[in-house]
């Protein structure tokens, strides 16, 4: 029986299986390159590429209601499937199963022949043991993507069924009695082609193990087992050209093979951030620039990268320096030096990304090492320079003064405080100070704070106001000899001032104006008043040894000692000489003359001048000598309408015009 199974009836089946297997293998080879490309591109990497499914279950057949109503009995089935899944939703499946399918005939054919027990009676229905070997090829349409945990599917395919009687059945069929009763001595294998269709569901327990439940219908031509195909007057037969329907339900394990989908690559460590920009400053934090000759220069590289390990490389005028720190100290040898620092990140790179323990080796792509951080540079120019000191401010307080008392009166502020603020250059060292003025004097002139005094200024005695602008200059000098100067102005004002002329001197107990005094009054005092700038003030004096009043009369006759005092009479005679207007007298307007007489008061200084000892021709009794210096009239030119009068004037008042006119022009 086994020989027959492996012989002619099996050969067609084996050929079919070989062709199908070859097609599948070719399909596998043809898809190898495609799989590799997809894997390289990071697409679907064919999880569940292969499936091996041993299964078991039940298989039932419908009765064929023709001829003797044959029926394959229901029974168990075992088998296996090999599935190749080249696409996400489509697989190709080869399968084989083995089932118990004994055959029974519901009806008998004829009566028992003579000579056999029960001759003439009906022949009992025939049955024999049989087994089915089924080989099939099915496309499988998955309703969810390949690799899904739960995957329903549909399938339809072709199959070949080897309907095989058991050896025992064949032996019984060849016995003479059975031959006489049933005529089944030709019982043998029978190969039929059929289709199957159905569906099921697969699910994963783990990545490589799962289960499968499958239900499908079976349709094939009804096997004849080489028995007669029609009624020939006796024995059993199976009508040809009929079909048999079956149903198979199985449950089995699934062993998954092939590559699963690669998980996402873990994120590579980010590359280090670029270095921030750098700058070069002086070691004291100020911007690099001008420096002192012959002195070391310290520069500092500033960069905000506290979390980095940095290396520094300095150059001066293109020549490398030994410093590898953020600071560089050197003594410039040229007027201008170009300094550059290059900052390099020497922080150790992060370790290479390691493959996680359970990450598939085939999926691992070692990330490239990050590129090193680009270095940054910064530059500075060091210029050797000797700057001059600078003066921030120069001032005077107050800025307006009054001139000297001798020329401008005793009142007013005559001193100003001078103040200067200066600072040395970076290389200048200590400063020295010197104050100078265009006129006048300065006290403490070698200090930042000095005092200007206007007392020594020269002003002309004048009826007009005068003013001088004094320039005060501060000069500062540093240790290198560099200087700076700055000035401030002070205004010194001189108010219109009175002018004192020489005194008119009189003989003892005499009020007559002698020739010397007349020249003084007419030539000097009257001529100065001609421009209208001055008024004249006369102050009369008498000596203590003189009479208070003197007698006067016509032609030498004595008159009683009454009338004006001697000092008053001297003032009136002097006013008459100035205003008489005839002969040797002047023409001064009487309203421009003021008078005062102070008796024997000699507190004011005498100024005898040329008339102190008269050396001119004088009338007898009018000569004077040194002894007559207190017998005088002080003569002052006072600016017109001025309220400032000489100290000698006690009570100035207008000239008694009638009294002066009565005197006329004295001889």
C-alpha distance (Angstrom), angle and dihedral (degrees) to the residues before:
residue distance angle dihedral
X1 . . .
X2 3.82 . .
X3 3.77 90.3 .
X4 3.74 90.6 54.4
X5 3.84 90.4 48.5
X6 3.78 91.0 55.6
X7 3.77 92.8 41.3
X8 3.75 133.6 69.5
X9 3.83 99.4 -27.4
X10 3.82 92.2 50.6
X11 3.79 97.3 45.1
X12 3.78 94.2 75.5
X13 3.78 90.4 49.5
X14 3.79 93.0 49.3
X15 3.78 90.4 48.7
X16 3.75 90.7 52.5
X17 3.80 91.7 48.2
X18 3.80 91.8 47.9
X19 3.79 92.1 52.0
X20 3.77 92.5 46.7
X21 3.79 92.0 46.8
X22 3.78 90.8 48.6
X23 3.77 90.5 51.2
X24 3.77 90.2 50.7
X25 3.81 92.6 47.4
X26 3.79 90.5 48.3
X27 3.75 89.0 49.5
X28 3.78 89.2 52.0
X29 3.80 92.5 50.3
X30 3.76 92.4 44.7
X31 3.77 90.9 53.4
X32 3.81 97.0 47.3
X33 3.77 93.7 86.3
X34 3.77 91.4 44.0
X35 3.79 90.8 51.0
X36 3.78 90.9 50.9
X37 3.79 92.1 49.8
X38 3.76 92.7 49.1
X39 3.77 90.9 48.3
X40 3.79 90.3 50.8
X41 3.76 90.7 49.4
X42 3.79 90.6 51.9
X43 3.84 94.2 -115.4
X44 3.81 130.0 127.8
X45 3.81 107.8 -32.9
X46 3.79 97.3 -160.7
X47 3.78 107.0 -101.1
X48 3.83 111.4 -168.4
X49 3.79 91.0 23.1
X50 3.80 92.0 159.1
X51 3.79 131.8 29.0
X52 3.82 128.3 -168.9
X53 3.79 112.5 -167.6
X54 3.84 121.4 -174.8
X55 3.79 107.4 -172.7
X56 3.77 144.9 173.0
X57 3.78 135.3 -168.0
X58 3.82 145.3 116.9
X59 3.75 132.9 -55.6
X60 3.79 125.5 -162.3
X61 3.82 131.6 -171.5
X62 3.77 133.2 -160.1
X63 3.81 120.1 -122.7
X64 3.77 116.2 -102.3
X65 3.79 103.4 -127.7
X66 3.78 97.2 -155.6
X67 3.74 132.3 89.5
X68 3.79 108.3 -6.4
X69 3.86 93.1 -9.4
X70 3.77 98.3 -107.7
X71 3.77 118.7 -157.6
X72 3.80 131.8 -173.5
X73 3.75 106.8 -142.7
X74 3.76 121.2 -120.1
X75 3.75 114.9 -103.9
X76 3.73 149.3 143.8
X77 3.74 126.5 -61.5
X78 3.81 133.3 -160.7
X79 3.74 129.9 -178.9
X80 3.73 148.2 123.5
X81 3.78 141.1 -110.8
X82 3.77 132.1 -152.8
X83 3.81 113.9 -158.8
X84 3.78 128.5 -170.6
X85 3.81 115.9 -163.7
X86 3.81 108.9 -160.6
X87 3.81 93.4 161.6
X88 3.77 136.5 44.5
X89 3.83 93.9 -111.9
X90 3.83 103.3 19.7
X91 3.77 133.6 68.3
X92 3.83 134.8 177.3
X93 3.76 116.8 -136.8
X94 3.84 135.3 -165.0
X95 3.75 115.5 -170.3
X96 3.78 142.7 172.2
X97 3.79 133.0 -171.7
X98 3.76 139.9 -179.5
X99 3.80 122.1 -146.7
X100 3.80 138.7 175.3
X101 3.81 107.1 -119.1
X102 3.83 110.7 165.4
X103 3.79 113.6 -172.5
X104 3.79 124.5 -129.3
X105 3.80 131.3 -176.5
X106 3.79 112.8 -144.4
X107 3.86 91.4 -159.5
X108 3.78 134.9 43.0
X109 3.76 128.8 -137.9
X110 3.88 120.4 -134.3
X111 3.82 135.5 -27.6
X112 3.77 133.6 -62.9
X113 3.81 109.2 -85.5
X114 3.81 121.4 -120.4
X115 3.71 116.7 -86.1
X116 3.76 93.1 38.2
X117 3.72 124.9 97.9
X118 3.76 110.5 -88.3
X119 3.76 91.4 19.2
X120 3.78 113.6 -171.3
X121 3.78 93.5 23.1
X122 3.78 124.9 111.3
X123 3.78 117.4 -78.5
X124 3.86 111.3 -112.1
X125 3.84 115.4 -114.8
X126 3.80 113.4 -86.5
X127 3.83 126.2 -121.0
X128 3.76 135.1 166.5
X129 3.75 138.2 -179.7
X130 3.81 117.8 -97.7
X131 3.79 141.3 172.5
X132 3.80 129.1 -156.6
X133 3.79 124.7 -141.7
X134 3.83 111.6 -165.8
X135 3.80 127.9 -169.7
X136 3.80 121.2 -177.0
X137 3.82 147.1 170.8
X138 3.80 119.5 -150.6
X139 3.79 135.7 174.2
X140 3.81 108.7 -138.8
X141 3.83 120.6 -148.5
X142 3.79 109.2 -155.0
X143 3.78 114.5 -151.6
X144 3.80 92.0 -154.5
X145 3.82 128.2 42.1
X146 3.74 119.6 -80.4
X147 3.79 110.7 -89.4
X148 3.81 94.7 33.2
X149 3.76 115.2 144.0
X150 3.83 90.9 -129.3
X151 3.81 115.5 32.9
X152 3.84 124.8 175.9
X153 3.80 116.9 -168.5
X154 3.81 146.4 -179.1
X155 3.81 126.7 -142.0
X156 3.77 142.9 -178.4
X157 3.77 126.9 176.6
X158 3.78 150.4 143.1
X159 3.74 127.5 -92.7
X160 3.78 143.3 179.8
X161 3.82 120.7 -136.5
X162 3.77 123.1 -157.6
X163 3.84 103.9 -156.1
X164 3.83 102.1 -159.0
X165 3.86 127.5 -176.8
X166 3.76 114.4 -143.5
X167 3.80 119.2 -105.2
X168 3.76 89.8 -112.1
X169 3.79 90.4 54.5
X170 3.77 91.1 51.5
X171 3.81 91.9 48.4
X172 3.77 91.9 51.0
X173 3.75 91.9 47.0
X174 3.81 90.6 56.2
X175 3.81 95.2 53.8
X176 3.85 113.5 109.7
X177 3.77 94.9 -121.6
X178 3.77 92.8 52.6
X179 3.72 90.9 44.1
X180 3.80 88.9 54.1
X181 3.80 92.2 47.4
X182 3.79 103.4 36.8
X183 3.73 109.2 10.0
X184 3.87 89.4 -140.0
X185 3.78 96.3 138.3
X186 3.85 89.4 120.9
X187 3.83 92.5 62.2
X188 3.82 107.9 142.1
X189 3.83 146.9 136.5
X190 3.77 119.1 -54.2
X191 3.89 125.9 -164.2
X192 3.77 118.2 -154.1
X193 3.85 132.9 176.9
X194 3.78 119.7 -132.0
X195 3.78 145.4 160.5
X196 3.77 131.2 -120.5
X197 3.77 131.4 -162.3
X198 3.72 137.3 174.2
X199 3.77 141.1 94.7
X200 3.73 146.1 -124.0
X201 3.73 145.2 170.6
X202 3.80 136.2 -88.6
X203 3.74 126.5 -162.7
X204 3.81 135.8 -177.9
X205 3.76 123.9 -120.0
X206 3.79 91.2 177.5
X207 3.77 134.7 -10.9
X208 3.81 92.3 -78.9
X209 3.82 103.8 23.5
X210 3.75 131.8 63.3
X211 3.81 144.8 134.8
X212 3.78 134.8 -107.1
X213 3.78 132.7 -156.0
X214 3.79 115.4 -165.9
X215 3.83 133.8 -177.8
X216 3.78 121.5 179.9
X217 3.75 140.9 159.4
X218 3.83 122.0 -122.0
X219 3.79 124.1 -149.2
X220 3.81 124.4 177.9
X221 3.80 141.1 140.3
X222 3.74 112.9 -76.4
X223 3.85 108.3 -98.6
X224 3.84 116.8 -121.8
X225 3.84 95.7 -165.5
X226 3.85 85.4 -141.4
X227 3.82 90.0 -66.4
X228 3.77 119.1 138.2
X229 3.77 112.9 -72.4
X230 3.80 95.4 -139.1
X231 3.87 146.1 16.2
X232 3.78 110.1 -66.5
X233 3.79 100.2 171.8
X234 3.81 99.0 -76.2
X235 3.79 147.1 8.6
X236 3.76 129.7 47.0
X237 3.75 125.8 -49.6
X238 3.82 139.4 172.3
X239 3.76 117.3 -143.4
X240 3.78 113.2 -122.2
X241 3.81 128.0 -134.1
X242 3.78 94.4 42.8
X243 3.80 128.1 117.4
X244 3.73 134.1 -130.6
X245 3.82 124.6 -145.5
X246 3.76 124.7 -151.0
X247 3.76 140.5 173.1
X248 3.77 126.3 -147.6
X249 3.82 127.6 -166.2
X250 3.80 118.1 -177.4
X251 3.78 140.6 171.2
X252 3.77 123.4 -162.3
X253 3.76 148.7 150.7
X254 3.80 122.6 -93.0
X255 3.77 122.0 -145.6
X256 3.80 109.6 -161.8
X257 3.77 122.1 -150.8
X258 3.78 136.1 178.6
X259 3.74 131.7 56.3
X260 3.78 123.7 -39.3
X261 3.78 121.4 -138.7
X262 3.78 112.3 -78.9
X263 3.79 115.2 -111.6
X264 3.79 118.2 -125.7
X265 3.76 114.7 -79.2
X266 3.79 113.0 -104.5
X267 3.78 113.4 -105.9
X268 3.77 112.5 -90.9
X269 3.81 117.0 -127.0
X270 3.79 108.7 -88.8
X271 3.79 115.2 -105.6
X272 3.79 114.2 -103.2
X273 3.78 114.8 -89.4
X274 3.81 117.9 -104.6
X275 3.77 116.7 -93.5
X276 3.80 114.4 -96.8
X277 3.78 118.6 -115.3
X278 3.80 118.1 -80.8
X279 3.79 133.5 -144.1
X280 3.80 136.1 -165.9
X281 3.79 120.9 -129.3
X282 3.76 136.6 169.9
X283 3.77 114.5 -86.4
X284 3.80 90.3 -107.0
X285 3.80 91.0 58.2
X286 3.81 96.1 -102.1
X287 3.78 121.0 122.3
X288 3.78 113.7 -86.1
X289 3.80 115.3 -110.5
X290 3.81 130.6 100.8
X291 3.80 119.2 34.6
X292 3.79 137.2 177.8
X293 3.82 120.3 -94.8
X294 3.78 116.6 -104.2
X295 3.80 94.2 10.0
X296 3.82 126.7 112.3
X297 3.78 117.2 -103.8
X298 3.81 121.8 -144.0
X299 3.80 118.6 -159.3
X300 3.78 128.5 -176.1
X301 3.81 129.2 -153.3
X302 3.80 111.5 -136.9
X303 3.80 119.3 -157.0
X304 3.81 129.5 150.2
X305 3.80 101.7 -133.3
X306 3.79 105.3 114.7
X307 3.82 92.6 154.9
X308 3.81 93.6 54.7
X309 3.78 132.6 82.2
X310 3.78 105.4 -128.6
X311 3.79 136.5 -168.8
X312 3.81 122.3 -155.9
X313 3.79 127.6 -151.8
X314 3.83 118.3 -173.2
X315 3.78 130.3 -164.3
X316 3.82 129.8 -174.5
X317 3.79 114.6 -159.7
X318 3.81 87.6 -16.4
X319 3.82 94.3 -53.1
X320 3.81 116.7 121.9
X321 3.80 116.4 -118.2
X322 3.79 128.1 -147.8
X323 3.80 96.4 -123.6
X324 3.82 115.9 107.0
X325 3.81 95.2 172.9
X326 3.81 130.9 85.7
X327 3.84 88.9 -95.3
X328 3.80 128.9 72.7
X329 3.82 124.2 -172.8
X330 3.81 120.2 -172.7
X331 3.79 140.1 144.1
X332 3.81 111.1 -119.3
X333 3.80 115.0 -123.8
X334 3.80 97.5 -172.9
X335 3.80 131.5 53.5
X336 3.81 90.0 -110.7
X337 3.81 124.8 25.6
X338 3.81 125.3 -168.7
X339 3.79 110.6 -143.9
X340 3.81 124.7 -168.9
X341 3.78 132.0 178.7
X342 3.80 124.8 -164.2
X343 3.81 115.4 -156.9
X344 3.81 116.5 -157.9
X345 3.79 126.2 -171.1
X346 3.80 107.6 -127.6
X347 3.79 95.7 171.8
X348 3.85 107.8 138.0
X349 3.81 110.0 -103.1
X350 3.79 117.9 -110.8
X351 3.82 113.7 -90.4
X352 3.81 115.9 -93.2
X353 3.77 114.7 -87.5
X354 3.81 108.5 -94.4
X355 3.79 124.3 -141.6
X356 3.81 110.8 -107.9
X357 3.77 112.6 -113.1
X358 3.84 96.1 -108.4
X359 3.78 97.3 34.0
X360 3.85 111.1 120.1
X361 3.77 111.3 -106.2
X362 3.80 91.3 -140.9
X363 3.81 89.6 58.0
X364 3.79 97.0 48.2
X365 3.79 116.7 106.4
X366 3.78 111.2 -179.8
X367 3.81 108.4 -130.5
X368 3.80 113.6 -126.9
X369 3.77 118.0 -106.2
X370 3.82 112.0 -94.4
X371 3.78 116.0 -101.9
X372 3.80 114.6 -101.6
X373 3.78 116.8 -98.0
X374 3.78 112.5 -96.0
X375 3.83 113.6 -115.2
X376 3.81 120.8 -117.5
X377 3.78 128.6 -140.8
X378 3.78 135.6 -153.8
X379 3.79 130.5 -171.3
X380 3.78 139.3 -158.2
X381 3.79 135.8 -178.0
X382 3.82 117.8 -135.2
X383 3.81 112.2 -157.8
X384 3.79 121.8 -170.3
X385 3.78 106.6 -139.2
X386 3.80 138.2 160.0
X387 3.77 105.5 -145.8
X388 3.78 123.0 -162.0
X389 3.80 121.9 -120.0
X390 3.77 117.4 -97.1
X391 3.78 130.3 -135.5
X392 3.76 112.7 -143.4
X393 3.78 98.2 -171.1
X394 3.81 143.6 -9.6
X395 3.81 120.3 -166.3
X396 3.80 143.2 165.9
X397 3.78 126.5 -149.3
X398 2.94 117.7 -131.2
X399 3.76 101.8 17.9
X400 3.84 95.5 -161.7
X401 3.87 123.5 60.6
X402 3.78 139.1 171.4
X403 3.80 121.3 -115.0
X404 3.81 126.4 -114.2
X405 3.79 119.2 -54.4
X406 3.77 91.5 -122.9
X407 3.77 91.9 64.0
X408 3.76 106.5 16.5
X409 3.76 107.0 31.4
X410 3.74 132.7 -93.3
X411 3.80 99.3 -87.0
X412 3.85 127.6 86.6
X413 3.82 140.1 53.7
X414 3.78 111.9 -63.1
X415 3.86 101.8 177.7
X416 3.82 133.3 64.3
X417 3.80 129.4 -166.7
X418 3.81 112.4 -125.5
X419 3.81 117.7 -152.2
X420 3.82 130.8 -177.9
X421 3.81 133.2 -178.8
X422 3.81 117.5 -160.2
X423 3.77 138.6 159.9
X424 3.74 133.2 -157.1
X425 3.80 124.2 -118.4
X426 3.80 119.3 -107.7
X427 3.78 90.1 -90.9
X428 3.81 101.2 29.2
X429 3.79 103.5 89.8
X430 3.81 121.5 -164.4
X431 3.80 121.9 2.9
X432 3.82 131.9 -134.1
X433 3.81 121.6 -154.1
X434 3.81 132.7 -144.7
X435 3.82 127.1 -179.0
X436 3.78 121.9 -162.1
X437 3.81 131.6 174.6
X438 3.77 131.2 -157.4
X439 3.84 90.1 -127.7
X440 3.74 134.9 -1.0
X441 3.79 127.7 33.7
X442 3.83 138.1 -67.2
X443 3.78 126.5 -149.3
X444 3.83 121.4 -155.1
X445 3.81 88.4 13.6
X446 3.88 94.8 167.1
X447 3.81 94.0 62.8
X448 3.81 131.9 80.5
X449 3.82 85.8 -114.9
X450 3.81 118.4 51.2
X451 3.81 138.6 161.4
X452 3.81 125.1 -121.4
X453 3.80 117.7 -153.1
X454 3.82 121.0 -160.6
X455 3.83 95.3 -171.0
X456 3.78 93.7 101.2
X457 3.80 96.9 52.1
X458 3.81 117.2 120.0
X459 3.80 120.2 -128.2
X460 3.79 126.9 169.0
X461 3.72 116.6 -119.5
X462 3.77 101.0 -107.9
X463 3.73 142.3 156.7
X464 3.80 87.2 -129.4
X465 3.83 126.7 80.3
X466 3.81 113.2 -107.0
X467 3.80 132.9 -161.2
X468 3.79 136.0 -173.1
X469 3.83 128.4 -163.4
X470 3.77 108.3 -142.6
X471 3.82 116.2 -157.8
X472 3.80 112.9 -146.5
X473 3.81 112.2 -163.5
X474 3.81 126.4 -163.8
X475 3.80 116.0 -160.0
X476 3.83 118.9 -171.2
X477 3.80 122.3 -167.9
X478 3.83 127.0 -168.2
X479 3.80 128.2 -150.3
X480 3.81 90.9 -92.5
X481 3.81 91.4 56.9
X482 3.81 94.8 -107.6
X483 3.80 112.6 144.0
X484 3.77 139.7 -163.4
X485 3.80 128.7 -170.2
X486 3.77 135.4 -164.8
X487 3.78 131.9 173.5
X488 3.77 140.8 -151.0
X489 3.81 129.6 -168.3
X490 3.80 129.3 -126.9
X491 3.80 121.2 -166.3
X492 3.87 114.7 -142.3
X493 3.80 112.7 -167.4
X494 3.80 127.0 -161.9
X495 3.81 116.7 -164.0
X496 3.85 120.8 -142.4
X497 3.88 106.0 -76.1
X498 3.75 137.1 -154.0
X499 3.80 119.7 -113.4
X500 3.81 123.0 -140.6
X501 3.81 118.6 -147.8
X502 3.78 126.4 -162.9
X503 3.78 114.1 -71.6
X504 3.81 120.8 -100.9
X505 3.85 104.4 -120.2
X506 3.82 122.1 -148.7
X507 3.79 133.6 -161.8
X508 3.79 119.0 -109.6
X509 3.80 113.7 -69.5
X510 3.79 88.2 -5.4
X511 3.83 128.3 120.5
X512 3.77 96.5 -175.6
X513 3.85 115.4 121.0
X514 3.81 106.2 -128.2
X515 3.79 125.5 -143.6
X516 3.80 94.9 -96.9
X517 3.80 91.8 55.3
X518 3.80 90.8 45.8
X519 3.79 91.3 56.6
X520 3.80 89.1 49.7
X521 3.79 92.2 50.6
X522 3.82 98.7 40.9
X523 3.81 101.0 36.1
X524 3.80 100.1 37.5
X525 3.80 113.9 17.9
X526 3.82 98.8 35.9
X527 3.80 93.8 44.2
X528 3.84 92.4 51.6
X529 3.78 91.2 50.7
X530 3.79 91.3 53.5
X531 3.81 92.2 85.4
X532 3.78 91.3 56.9
X533 3.83 95.5 -123.1
X534 3.79 94.8 113.0
X535 3.74 142.2 50.7
X536 3.82 118.8 -159.1
X537 3.79 126.2 -124.1
X538 3.82 121.0 -165.5
X539 3.82 122.5 -162.5
X540 3.83 116.4 -167.7
X541 3.83 125.9 -151.1
X542 3.84 136.5 -178.7
X543 3.72 127.5 -165.8
X544 3.76 123.6 -113.5
X545 3.81 92.7 -112.5
X546 3.79 93.1 55.7
X547 3.76 130.3 93.5
X548 3.76 115.7 -99.3
X549 3.80 90.6 -132.7
X550 3.77 131.4 16.0
X551 3.75 129.3 -150.1
X552 3.76 117.5 -113.4
X553 3.77 130.8 -173.1
X554 3.72 145.4 149.7
X555 3.80 120.8 -74.4
X556 3.75 94.5 -1.7
X557 3.67 96.9 -53.8
X558 3.68 112.3 142.5
X559 3.71 120.4 -120.9
X560 3.72 129.0 -163.8
X561 3.88 115.9 -80.0
X562 3.74 96.4 -104.6
X563 3.85 135.5 119.3
X564 3.81 126.7 46.4
X565 3.76 121.1 10.5
X566 3.76 118.5 -106.5
X567 3.83 93.7 -102.5
X568 3.80 91.0 48.0
X569 3.79 92.2 47.9
X570 3.80 90.1 51.2
X571 3.85 89.2 53.2
X572 3.81 92.8 48.2
X573 3.82 92.5 49.0
X574 3.81 89.6 48.6
X575 3.84 90.7 50.3
X576 3.82 89.2 48.8
X577 3.81 91.3 54.1
X578 3.85 88.5 53.8
X579 3.82 96.8 45.5
X580 3.84 106.8 24.5
X581 3.77 91.3 102.5
X582 3.84 97.1 -157.5
X583 3.76 136.7 80.2
X584 3.76 111.0 -7.0
X585 3.84 95.5 -13.8
X586 3.76 128.9 104.0
X587 3.79 129.4 -116.8
X588 3.79 101.1 -127.5
X589 3.79 114.3 152.7
X590 3.77 107.0 -107.3
X591 3.81 90.1 -137.5
X592 3.81 88.4 65.7
X593 3.77 92.0 58.8
X594 3.83 125.1 85.8
X595 3.76 124.8 -176.7
X596 3.76 140.5 -160.6
X597 3.82 131.9 174.9
X598 3.73 122.0 -162.5
X599 3.80 103.9 -178.1
X600 3.79 113.8 -142.1
X601 3.87 94.2 -10.9
X602 3.79 105.1 129.9
X603 3.82 99.0 170.6
X604 3.78 92.5 120.4
X605 3.75 118.6 79.1
X606 3.80 116.1 -100.6
X607 3.79 118.8 -123.5
X608 3.81 106.4 -168.4
X609 3.77 97.3 167.6
X610 3.81 115.9 168.0
X611 3.77 93.3 -19.6
X612 3.80 96.2 60.2
X613 3.79 90.9 91.5
X614 3.74 108.4 20.0
X615 3.75 110.2 -137.2
X616 3.76 93.9 169.7
X617 3.74 126.3 94.1
X618 3.77 105.6 -81.6
X619 3.72 135.0 175.1
X620 3.72 115.2 -96.7
X621 3.75 108.2 -83.7
X622 3.78 94.1 23.8
X623 3.79 97.8 83.2
X624 3.79 115.4 113.1
X625 3.75 136.6 -158.5
X626 3.79 139.6 -175.8
X627 3.76 87.6 -78.4
X628 3.81 90.0 65.0
X629 3.86 97.2 59.2
X630 3.83 93.5 110.0
X631 3.84 92.2 50.8
X632 3.74 93.7 82.9
X633 3.77 153.9 121.0
X634 3.82 117.0 -134.5
X635 3.81 112.1 -138.6
X636 3.86 118.4 -152.0
X637 3.79 129.6 178.6
X638 3.84 105.4 -150.1
X639 3.86 122.1 -170.8
X640 3.77 108.6 -100.9
X641 3.81 112.5 -87.2
X642 3.82 91.8 0.0
X643 3.76 116.2 151.2
X644 3.80 92.3 -158.1
X645 3.83 107.6 95.0
X646 3.80 130.5 179.6
X647 3.79 115.8 -89.5
X648 3.82 91.4 -114.1
X649 3.79 90.6 65.0
X650 3.78 108.7 92.7
X651 3.81 104.0 168.4
X652 3.77 114.1 0.8
X653 3.76 116.6 -169.3
X654 3.77 136.7 165.6
X655 3.79 118.8 -78.8
X656 3.81 113.1 -94.9
X657 3.76 92.7 -110.8
X658 3.82 96.8 -160.5
X659 3.78 92.4 52.8
X660 3.79 92.6 50.0
X661 3.78 93.7 46.7
X662 3.78 89.2 50.5
X663 3.78 89.4 58.2
X664 3.79 92.4 53.2
X665 3.81 112.2 -175.1
X666 3.79 106.1 -22.3
X667 3.81 117.9 -136.0
